[in-house]
């Protein structure tokens, strides 16, 4: 079962083009009794970019997304798409696509049946439902009941649901959950392609290494408040990916790093390399005939920033 690609980049079948939108949160607040789940959140999520929505468990990410989609009412503030709340949009599924829970399907309904049940709300045809199953690689199992689907298959069906109406805005919660490496790479390319078309894309995820390869902007929540909102590049000024390298030929490796433009620092254990990835380092060293005794990914500056900004601030719920 493979995903469908168009010229090497995933591109969903198009129906109708809508004007791209800006997602605006203004003073968005939600209290559950004495608990402040989201606290006066004000953000602009722009079109044409992928925004990562990050935070520890209990930081308020899911509550924010549910308020944005009108599933729960805010205590204060608003979430709007070019000035309109989700509930006031003319045809919501054709303007906003969302995949929040990979388990939110009727287990007795088939994959095709699930999309068909939503087709009237999205104002799309049966052909569109079949197109989307093909796009996400589920055409061969469209008649299978969703209750027998794996987590990765449910993630694909959630994406097909979000894209059914060809929306201008996408809200995706853990979109790579359960996908194999091929599926993760496909999802990353697809999301980047959707943003390149001018759509607004917001992704909530715990996979920081994957987020680092996918997003343009980052919003980090802690205890319901945004502790950072801005370009990923600003965080990456601290060094980007860091990889520990040990080699029996330090001069040759240092020359390779200089030729490639990588950042390099050394200590008695070897080198710390920035500005590239461990896979690129390994391939370049192999091509240059340089033996490596150690090649260890030490994470990215996004992970370091996330941990520093959210230390001790998860609520565990």
Secondary structure, 3 states (H helix, E strand, C coil): CCCCCECCECCCCCCCCCCCCCEEEEEEEEEECCEEEEEEEEEEECCCEEEEEEECCCCCHHHHHHHHCCCCCCCEEEEEECCECHHHCCCHHHHEEEECCCCCCCCCCEHHHHHHHHHHHHCCCHHHHHHHHHHCCCHHHCCCEHHHCCHHHHHHHHHHHHHCCCCCEEEEECCCCCCCHHHHHHHHHHHHHHHHCCCEEEEECCCHHHHHHHCCEEEEEECCEEEEEEEHHHHHCCCCCEEEEECCCHHHHHHHHHHHCCEEEEECCEEEEECCCHHHHHHHHHHHCCCCCEEEECCCHHHHHHHHHHCCCCCCC
